[in-house]
Amino acid sequence: MQDTIGIPTTEAVHQGTDTNALAHPHRPFPDPKTGELKIDPEIVLKAKKFNLALSFFYSSRSNVTTEYGVGRSASVRGQVISSVSGTAVTLVRGDFREFNFSLIGTSGGITTYTATNNQQGTTTLSFDGTKFTEYFNDGMQLIYQAQVSGGSPVTHQLV
């Protein structure tokens, strides 16, 4: 995947979040197409013993209030939103990006989804009836599970 100025981005180590050059933490520029100011990341916390980085984000176009504040999010705030009876799910990254996935089949109780054709998603999803698993090309997997039962749509948070 490439950012808005053609630089390859989206590494599994960053939980699939974008590393867009326009959203530099010290010199951010508004997106020339939308006018959105996205700061990516404001703060980065890196672990020394294993390959994990936590990134915090701000978007001037988001009016969503999260545990991080209005228009703020984090790389670990990924979630899958699914309808109880639908054939499509939405994967929401911590950097505010959304990817739509369509059902491609069910076998042995496992339902598999793939990114829709017009998406730049490079991952696949499976659902075992309890949790979603996202599979990256480098072998990394992220698990999403609903913390509250019932309702539609159901939100499965990154665990």
VEXTOR-379327 format. One record per residue: residue in three letters; x, y, z of N, C-alpha, C in turn; residue number from 1. Coordinates in steps of 0.1 Angstrom, whole numbers. Example, Ala and Ser with C-alpha at 12.3 -4.5 7.8 and 13.67 -1.06 7.14 Angstrom:
<rs>
+---------+-------+-------+-------+-------+-------+-------+-------+-------+-------+-----+
| residuo |   n.x |   n.y |   n.z |  ca.x |  ca.y |  ca.z |   c.x |   c.y |   c.z | num |
+---------+-------+-------+-------+-------+-------+-------+-------+-------+-------+-----+
|     ALA |   132 |   -57 |    78 |   123 |   -45 |    78 |   132 |   -33 |    78 |   1 |
|     SER |   128 |   -22 |    71 |   137 |   -11 |    71 |   129 |     0 |    79 |   2 |
+---------+-------+-------+-------+-------+-------+-------+-------+-------+-------+-----+
</rs>
This chain:
<rs>
+---------+-------+-------+-------+-------+-------+-------+-------+-------+-------+-----+
| residuo |   n.x |   n.y |   n.z |  ca.x |  ca.y |  ca.z |   c.x |   c.y |   c.z | num |
+---------+-------+-------+-------+-------+-------+-------+-------+-------+-------+-----+
|     MET |     8 |   -12 |     0 |     0 |     0 |     0 |     9 |    12 |     0 |   1 |
|     GLN |     4 |    23 |    -7 |    12 |    36 |    -7 |     4 |    47 |    -1 |   2 |
|     ASP |    11 |    57 |     5 |     4 |    68 |    10 |     1 |    78 |    -1 |   3 |
|     THR |    -4 |    90 |     3 |    -9 |    99 |    -7 |     2 |   105 |   -16 |   4 |
|     ILE |    14 |   104 |   -12 |    25 |   108 |   -21 |    33 |    97 |   -27 |   5 |
|     GLY |    28 |    85 |   -26 |    34 |    73 |   -33 |    45 |    66 |   -25 |   6 |
|     ILE |    46 |    68 |   -12 |    55 |    61 |    -3 |    49 |    48 |     2 |   7 |
|     PRO |    55 |    36 |     1 |    49 |    24 |     7 |    47 |    25 |    22 |   8 |
|     THR |    35 |    20 |    26 |    32 |    21 |    40 |    25 |     8 |    45 |   9 |
|     THR |    19 |     9 |    56 |    11 |    -2 |    63 |    19 |   -14 |    65 |  10 |
|     GLU |    25 |   -14 |    77 |    33 |   -26 |    81 |    25 |   -33 |    92 |  11 |
|     ALA |    26 |   -46 |    92 |    19 |   -54 |   102 |    23 |   -50 |   117 |  12 |
|     VAL |    36 |   -46 |   118 |    41 |   -43 |   131 |    33 |   -31 |   137 |  13 |
|     HIS |    27 |   -23 |   129 |    20 |   -11 |   134 |     5 |   -14 |   134 |  14 |
|     GLN |     1 |   -26 |   135 |   -13 |   -31 |   136 |   -21 |   -26 |   123 |  15 |
|     GLY |   -14 |   -25 |   112 |   -20 |   -21 |   100 |   -23 |    -7 |    98 |  16 |
|     THR |   -18 |     2 |   107 |   -21 |    16 |   106 |   -12 |    22 |    96 |  17 |
|     ASP |   -16 |    34 |    91 |    -9 |    41 |    80 |     2 |    49 |    85 |  18 |
|     THR |    13 |    50 |    77 |    24 |    59 |    81 |    25 |    69 |    69 |  19 |
|     ASN |    16 |    78 |    69 |    14 |    88 |    58 |    24 |   100 |    60 |  20 |
|     ALA |    32 |   103 |    49 |    41 |   114 |    50 |    35 |   128 |    52 |  21 |
|     LEU |    22 |   129 |    48 |    15 |   142 |    50 |    11 |   144 |    65 |  22 |
|     ALA |    11 |   133 |    72 |     7 |   134 |    86 |    19 |   133 |    96 |  23 |
|     HIS |    30 |   138 |    92 |    42 |   138 |   100 |    39 |   145 |   113 |  24 |
|     PRO |    44 |   139 |   125 |    41 |   144 |   138 |    46 |   159 |   141 |  25 |
|     HIS |    56 |   164 |   134 |    61 |   177 |   136 |    57 |   187 |   126 |  26 |
|     ARG |    55 |   183 |   113 |    51 |   192 |   102 |    40 |   186 |    94 |  27 |
|     PRO |    28 |   184 |   100 |    17 |   178 |    92 |    11 |   188 |    82 |  28 |
|     PHE |     6 |   183 |    71 |     0 |   191 |    60 |   -14 |   186 |    58 |  29 |
|     PRO |   -24 |   194 |    56 |   -37 |   190 |    53 |   -37 |   181 |    40 |  30 |
|     ASP |   -46 |   172 |    39 |   -48 |   164 |    27 |   -52 |   173 |    16 |  31 |
|     PRO |   -45 |   173 |     4 |   -49 |   183 |    -6 |   -63 |   180 |   -12 |  32 |
|     LYS |   -68 |   168 |   -11 |   -81 |   164 |   -17 |   -93 |   168 |    -7 |  33 |
|     THR |   -91 |   165 |     6 |  -102 |   167 |    15 |  -100 |   178 |    25 |  34 |
|     GLY |   -88 |   183 |    27 |   -86 |   193 |    36 |   -84 |   188 |    51 |  35 |
|     GLU |   -85 |   175 |    52 |   -84 |   169 |    65 |   -69 |   170 |    71 |  36 |
|     LEU |   -68 |   174 |    83 |   -55 |   175 |    90 |   -54 |   162 |    99 |  37 |
|     LYS |   -45 |   153 |    95 |   -44 |   141 |   103 |   -29 |   141 |   108 |  38 |
|     ILE |   -28 |   140 |   121 |   -15 |   139 |   127 |   -12 |   125 |   131 |  39 |
|     ASP |    -2 |   119 |   125 |     1 |   105 |   126 |    16 |   102 |   129 |  40 |
|     PRO |    20 |    98 |   139 |    14 |    98 |   152 |    18 |   110 |   160 |  41 |
|     GLU |    10 |   114 |   170 |    14 |   124 |   179 |    24 |   119 |   188 |  42 |
|     ILE |    22 |   107 |   193 |    31 |   101 |   203 |    33 |    86 |   199 |  43 |
|     VAL |    45 |    81 |   200 |    48 |    67 |   196 |    55 |    61 |   209 |  44 |
|     LEU |    50 |    50 |   213 |    57 |    42 |   224 |    61 |    29 |   218 |  45 |
|     LYS |    74 |    27 |   219 |    80 |    15 |   213 |    85 |     5 |   224 |  46 |
|     ALA |    83 |    -7 |   222 |    88 |   -17 |   232 |   102 |   -22 |   227 |  47 |
|     LYS |   111 |   -25 |   237 |   124 |   -29 |   233 |   125 |   -44 |   231 |  48 |
|     LYS |   118 |   -52 |   238 |   120 |   -67 |   237 |   112 |   -73 |   226 |  49 |
|     PHE |   102 |   -67 |   220 |    95 |   -73 |   209 |    90 |   -62 |   200 |  50 |
|     ASN |    86 |   -66 |   188 |    83 |   -57 |   177 |    69 |   -52 |   178 |  51 |
|     LEU |    67 |   -42 |   186 |    54 |   -36 |   188 |    55 |   -21 |   190 |  52 |
|     ALA |    47 |   -13 |   184 |    47 |     2 |   186 |    32 |     6 |   187 |  53 |
|     LEU |    30 |    15 |   197 |    17 |    20 |   200 |    17 |    35 |   194 |  54 |
|     SER |     8 |    38 |   186 |     7 |    51 |   180 |    -6 |    58 |   183 |  55 |
|     PHE |    -5 |    71 |   185 |   -17 |    79 |   188 |   -20 |    89 |   177 |  56 |
|     PHE |   -33 |    91 |   173 |   -36 |    98 |   161 |   -46 |   109 |   165 |  57 |
|     TYR |   -46 |   120 |   156 |   -56 |   130 |   157 |   -61 |   133 |   143 |  58 |
|     SER |   -74 |   135 |   141 |   -80 |   139 |   128 |   -89 |   150 |   130 |  59 |
|     SER |   -87 |   161 |   122 |   -96 |   173 |   123 |  -110 |   170 |   117 |  60 |
|     ARG |  -112 |   159 |   109 |  -124 |   156 |   103 |  -133 |   146 |   112 |  61 |
|     SER |  -127 |   140 |   122 |  -134 |   131 |   130 |  -141 |   138 |   141 |  62 |
|     ASN |  -154 |   135 |   143 |  -161 |   141 |   155 |  -164 |   130 |   165 |  63 |
|     VAL |  -158 |   118 |   163 |  -161 |   107 |   172 |  -153 |   109 |   185 |  64 |
|     THR |  -160 |   107 |   196 |  -154 |   108 |   209 |  -150 |    94 |   214 |  65 |
|     THR |  -138 |    92 |   216 |  -133 |    79 |   221 |  -127 |    81 |   235 |  66 |
|     GLU |  -121 |    70 |   240 |  -114 |    71 |   253 |  -102 |    80 |   253 |  67 |
|     TYR |   -98 |    84 |   240 |   -86 |    93 |   239 |   -90 |   107 |   237 |  68 |
|     GLY |  -103 |   110 |   235 |  -108 |   124 |   233 |  -115 |   125 |   219 |  69 |
|     VAL |  -120 |   137 |   216 |  -127 |   140 |   204 |  -117 |   140 |   192 |  70 |
|     GLY |  -119 |   132 |   182 |  -111 |   132 |   170 |   -97 |   125 |   172 |  71 |
|     ARG |   -96 |   118 |   183 |   -83 |   111 |   187 |   -85 |    96 |   187 |  72 |
|     SER |   -75 |    89 |   184 |   -75 |    74 |   184 |   -61 |    69 |   186 |  73 |
|     ALA |   -60 |    56 |   186 |   -47 |    49 |   188 |   -47 |    37 |   179 |  74 |
|     SER |   -34 |    33 |   176 |   -33 |    21 |   167 |   -39 |     9 |   173 |  75 |
|     VAL |   -40 |     8 |   186 |   -46 |    -4 |   192 |   -61 |    -3 |   193 |  76 |
|     ARG |   -67 |     7 |   187 |   -82 |     8 |   188 |   -88 |     2 |   175 |  77 |
|     GLY |   -82 |    -7 |   169 |   -88 |   -14 |   157 |  -101 |   -22 |   162 |  78 |
|     GLN |  -110 |   -23 |   152 |  -122 |   -31 |   155 |  -128 |   -36 |   142 |  79 |
|     VAL |  -136 |   -46 |   144 |  -144 |   -52 |   133 |  -159 |   -49 |   136 |  80 |
|     ILE |  -166 |   -43 |   127 |  -180 |   -41 |   129 |  -188 |   -50 |   120 |  81 |
|     SER |  -196 |   -58 |   126 |  -204 |   -68 |   118 |  -219 |   -68 |   121 |  82 |
|     SER |  -227 |   -70 |   111 |  -241 |   -72 |   112 |  -244 |   -86 |   115 |  83 |
|     VAL |  -254 |   -89 |   124 |  -257 |  -103 |   128 |  -261 |  -111 |   115 |  84 |
|     SER |  -268 |  -105 |   106 |  -273 |  -113 |    95 |  -267 |  -109 |    82 |  85 |
|     GLY |  -257 |  -100 |    82 |  -252 |   -95 |    69 |  -240 |  -104 |    63 |  86 |
|     THR |  -237 |  -100 |    51 |  -226 |  -108 |    45 |  -213 |   -99 |    43 |  87 |
|     ALA |  -214 |   -87 |    49 |  -202 |   -78 |    48 |  -199 |   -73 |    62 |  88 |
|     VAL |  -186 |   -71 |    65 |  -181 |   -65 |    77 |  -172 |   -53 |    74 |  89 |
|     THR |  -170 |   -45 |    84 |  -161 |   -33 |    82 |  -150 |   -34 |    92 |  90 |
|     LEU |  -137 |   -33 |    88 |  -126 |   -33 |    97 |  -122 |   -18 |    98 |  91 |
|     VAL |  -121 |   -13 |   110 |  -117 |     1 |   113 |  -104 |     1 |   120 |  92 |
|     ARG |   -94 |     7 |   114 |   -81 |     9 |   120 |   -81 |    20 |   130 |  93 |
|     GLY |   -71 |    19 |   138 |   -69 |    30 |   149 |   -66 |    43 |   143 |  94 |
|     ASP |   -62 |    44 |   130 |   -59 |    57 |   124 |   -71 |    62 |   115 |  95 |
|     PHE |   -83 |    57 |   119 |   -95 |    62 |   113 |   -99 |    56 |    99 |  96 |
|     ARG |   -90 |    48 |    93 |   -93 |    42 |    80 |  -103 |    30 |    82 |  97 |
|     GLU |  -111 |    29 |    72 |  -121 |    18 |    72 |  -119 |     9 |    59 |  98 |
|     PHE |  -120 |    -4 |    61 |  -119 |   -13 |    50 |  -132 |   -22 |    50 |  99 |
|     ASN |  -138 |   -24 |    39 |  -150 |   -33 |    38 |  -146 |   -47 |    33 | 100 |
|     PHE |  -151 |   -57 |    39 |  -149 |   -70 |    36 |  -162 |   -77 |    32 | 101 |
|     SER |  -161 |   -86 |    23 |  -173 |   -94 |    18 |  -171 |  -109 |    21 | 102 |
|     LEU |  -182 |  -115 |    24 |  -182 |  -130 |    27 |  -178 |  -137 |    14 | 103 |
|     ILE |  -169 |  -147 |    15 |  -166 |  -155 |     4 |  -169 |  -170 |     6 | 104 |
|     GLY |  -172 |  -174 |    19 |  -176 |  -187 |    21 |  -174 |  -192 |    35 | 105 |
|     THR |  -180 |  -203 |    38 |  -180 |  -209 |    51 |  -177 |  -224 |    50 | 106 |
|     SER |  -167 |  -229 |    58 |  -163 |  -243 |    58 |  -159 |  -247 |    72 | 107 |
|     GLY |  -165 |  -258 |    77 |  -161 |  -263 |    90 |  -164 |  -253 |   101 | 108 |
|     GLY |  -174 |  -244 |   100 |  -177 |  -235 |   110 |  -169 |  -222 |   110 | 109 |
|     ILE |  -160 |  -221 |   100 |  -152 |  -209 |    99 |  -157 |  -201 |    87 | 110 |
|     THR |  -160 |  -188 |    89 |  -165 |  -179 |    78 |  -153 |  -171 |    74 | 111 |
|     THR |  -151 |  -170 |    60 |  -139 |  -162 |    55 |  -144 |  -150 |    47 | 112 |
|     TYR |  -137 |  -139 |    49 |  -140 |  -126 |    43 |  -128 |  -121 |    36 | 113 |
|     THR |  -130 |  -114 |    24 |  -119 |  -108 |    17 |  -123 |   -94 |    14 | 114 |
|     ALA |  -112 |   -85 |    13 |  -115 |   -71 |    11 |  -122 |   -69 |    -3 | 115 |
|     THR |  -132 |   -60 |    -3 |  -139 |   -57 |   -15 |  -130 |   -52 |   -26 | 116 |
|     ASN |  -134 |   -53 |   -38 |  -125 |   -50 |   -50 |  -119 |   -36 |   -50 | 117 |
|     ASN |  -127 |   -26 |   -45 |  -122 |   -12 |   -46 |  -114 |    -8 |   -34 | 118 |
|     GLN |  -111 |   -17 |   -25 |  -103 |   -14 |   -13 |   -88 |   -17 |   -15 | 119 |
|     GLN |   -80 |   -11 |    -7 |   -66 |   -14 |    -8 |   -61 |   -23 |     3 | 120 |
|     GLY |   -71 |   -31 |     8 |   -67 |   -40 |    19 |   -59 |   -52 |    14 | 121 |
|     THR |   -49 |   -55 |    22 |   -40 |   -66 |    18 |   -42 |   -78 |    28 | 122 |
|     THR |   -52 |   -78 |    36 |   -54 |   -88 |    46 |   -67 |   -95 |    43 | 123 |
|     THR |   -69 |  -107 |    50 |   -82 |  -114 |    50 |   -87 |  -116 |    64 | 124 |
|     LEU |   -99 |  -119 |    65 |  -106 |  -121 |    78 |  -112 |  -134 |    79 | 125 |
|     SER |  -112 |  -141 |    91 |  -120 |  -152 |    93 |  -128 |  -151 |   106 | 126 |
|     PHE |  -139 |  -157 |   107 |  -148 |  -156 |   119 |  -151 |  -170 |   123 | 127 |
|     ASP |  -149 |  -174 |   136 |  -151 |  -187 |   140 |  -164 |  -188 |   149 | 128 |
|     GLY |  -172 |  -178 |   148 |  -185 |  -178 |   156 |  -183 |  -170 |   169 | 129 |
|     THR |  -171 |  -167 |   173 |  -168 |  -159 |   185 |  -159 |  -147 |   183 | 130 |
|     LYS |  -149 |  -150 |   174 |  -139 |  -139 |   172 |  -135 |  -139 |   157 | 131 |
|     PHE |  -130 |  -127 |   153 |  -125 |  -125 |   140 |  -110 |  -126 |   141 | 132 |
|     THR |  -103 |  -131 |   131 |   -89 |  -132 |   130 |   -85 |  -125 |   117 | 133 |
|     GLU |   -76 |  -115 |   117 |   -71 |  -109 |   105 |   -57 |  -114 |   102 | 134 |
|     TYR |   -55 |  -118 |    90 |   -43 |  -124 |    85 |   -35 |  -115 |    76 | 135 |
|     PHE |   -23 |  -111 |    80 |   -14 |  -103 |    72 |    -5 |  -112 |    63 | 136 |
|     ASN |     0 |  -106 |    52 |     9 |  -113 |    43 |    21 |  -118 |    49 | 137 |
|     ASP |    26 |  -111 |    60 |    39 |  -116 |    66 |    37 |  -126 |    77 | 138 |
|     GLY |    24 |  -131 |    79 |    21 |  -142 |    88 |    16 |  -137 |   101 | 139 |
|     MET |    16 |  -124 |   104 |    11 |  -118 |   116 |    -5 |  -119 |   116 | 140 |
|     GLN |   -10 |  -122 |   128 |   -25 |  -123 |   130 |   -29 |  -113 |   141 | 141 |
|     LEU |   -41 |  -107 |   139 |   -47 |   -98 |   149 |   -60 |  -105 |   152 | 142 |
|     ILE |   -64 |  -105 |   165 |   -76 |  -111 |   169 |   -86 |  -100 |   174 | 143 |
|     TYR |   -98 |  -101 |   170 |  -109 |   -91 |   174 |  -120 |   -99 |   180 | 144 |
|     GLN |  -125 |   -95 |   192 |  -135 |  -102 |   199 |  -145 |   -92 |   205 | 145 |
|     ALA |  -158 |   -95 |   205 |  -168 |   -87 |   211 |  -167 |   -87 |   226 | 146 |
|     GLN |  -167 |   -76 |   232 |  -166 |   -75 |   247 |  -180 |   -75 |   253 | 147 |
|     VAL |  -190 |   -71 |   246 |  -204 |   -71 |   250 |  -212 |   -79 |   241 | 148 |
|     SER |  -221 |   -88 |   246 |  -229 |   -96 |   238 |  -241 |   -89 |   233 | 149 |
|     GLY |  -247 |   -94 |   222 |  -259 |   -89 |   217 |  -258 |   -76 |   209 | 150 |
|     GLY |  -269 |   -72 |   203 |  -269 |   -60 |   195 |  -266 |   -62 |   180 | 151 |
|     SER |  -269 |   -53 |   172 |  -266 |   -53 |   158 |  -265 |   -39 |   153 | 152 |
|     PRO |  -253 |   -35 |   148 |  -241 |   -43 |   145 |  -234 |   -46 |   158 | 153 |
|     VAL |  -225 |   -56 |   157 |  -217 |   -60 |   168 |  -203 |   -54 |   166 | 154 |
|     THR |  -197 |   -49 |   176 |  -183 |   -43 |   175 |  -174 |   -53 |   182 | 155 |
|     HIS |  -164 |   -58 |   174 |  -154 |   -67 |   179 |  -141 |   -59 |   181 | 156 |
|     GLN |  -136 |   -57 |   193 |  -124 |   -49 |   196 |  -112 |   -58 |   194 | 157 |
|     LEU |  -101 |   -51 |   191 |   -88 |   -58 |   191 |   -84 |   -63 |   205 | 158 |
|     VAL |   -81 |   -75 |   206 |   -77 |   -81 |   219 |   -62 |   -85 |   219 | 159 |
+---------+-------+-------+-------+-------+-------+-------+-------+-------+-------+-----+
</rs>
